[in-house]
Amino acid sequence: MAIYLNPANNEYIETKNGQIFVDKSLLINYTNKIMKTPQKYICISRPRRFGKSTDANMLVAYYSKGCDSLE
């Protein structure tokens, strides 16, 4: 059983629709590549206000079953 940090994805949808959104598809590609390997844990260490929460919300929205990503 998984624990979802943001099951409704409201914060990610707000960020995506804003003017400051930066597509970080390479993070999704990298996560897909290492998901079922022993190196599956990712530590993202960046300075304050560099988008760590936005990255986490993006990954939750991508992998969540509660978000309709058709559009």
VMD Tcl script that draws the C-alpha trace (Angstrom):
set ca {
  {0.00 0.00 0.00}
  {1.35 3.43 -0.93}
  {1.05 6.73 0.87}
  {0.26 9.68 -1.37}
  {1.44 13.08 -0.19}
  {-1.04 15.03 -2.28}
  {-3.85 12.75 -3.47}
  {-6.01 15.52 -4.93}
  {-3.10 17.29 -6.69}
  {-4.63 20.71 -6.07}
  {-1.33 22.41 -5.28}
  {0.34 20.98 -8.38}
  {-2.54 22.05 -10.64}
  {-2.31 25.61 -9.25}
  {1.45 25.69 -9.87}
  {1.11 24.22 -13.37}
  {-1.43 26.86 -14.35}
  {0.73 29.68 -12.96}
  {3.37 31.64 -14.82}
  {6.34 30.24 -12.88}
  {5.95 26.58 -13.88}
  {9.05 24.89 -15.31}
  {8.65 21.48 -16.97}
  {11.01 19.01 -15.34}
  {10.28 15.97 -17.49}
  {13.87 14.77 -17.15}
  {13.21 14.16 -13.45}
  {10.28 11.92 -14.41}
  {12.44 10.07 -16.95}
  {15.17 9.56 -14.36}
  {12.66 8.39 -11.75}
  {11.14 5.91 -14.23}
  {14.60 4.56 -15.02}
  {15.60 3.85 -11.41}
  {12.19 2.96 -9.95}
  {12.61 -0.83 -9.68}
  {16.33 -0.85 -8.90}
  {18.29 -0.80 -5.62}
  {19.02 2.89 -6.32}
  {15.31 3.77 -6.17}
  {15.71 6.39 -3.43}
  {16.32 9.95 -4.55}
  {17.70 12.74 -2.38}
  {17.08 16.17 -3.83}
  {19.20 18.67 -1.94}
  {18.83 22.20 -3.20}
  {18.90 25.59 -1.51}
  {15.75 27.13 -0.11}
  {13.11 28.18 -2.64}
  {14.54 26.10 -5.50}
  {11.37 24.09 -6.16}
  {11.81 20.93 -4.08}
  {8.13 20.88 -3.09}
  {7.09 21.61 -6.67}
  {9.20 18.67 -7.86}
  {7.62 16.40 -5.27}
  {4.10 17.57 -6.22}
  {4.89 16.97 -9.90}
  {6.01 13.39 -9.19}
  {2.90 12.77 -7.08}
  {0.67 14.12 -9.85}
  {2.45 11.95 -12.43}
  {2.30 8.70 -10.45}
  {-1.00 9.30 -8.62}
  {-4.12 7.41 -9.56}
  {-6.27 10.29 -8.31}
  {-5.34 12.72 -11.10}
  {-6.77 12.69 -14.60}
  {-3.74 13.48 -16.76}
  {-5.60 13.16 -20.07}
  {-5.59 16.92 -20.68}
}
mol new
graphics top color blue
foreach p $ca { graphics top sphere $p radius 0.5 }
foreach p [lrange $ca 0 end-1] q [lrange $ca 1 end] { graphics top cylinder $p $q radius 0.2 }
display resetview
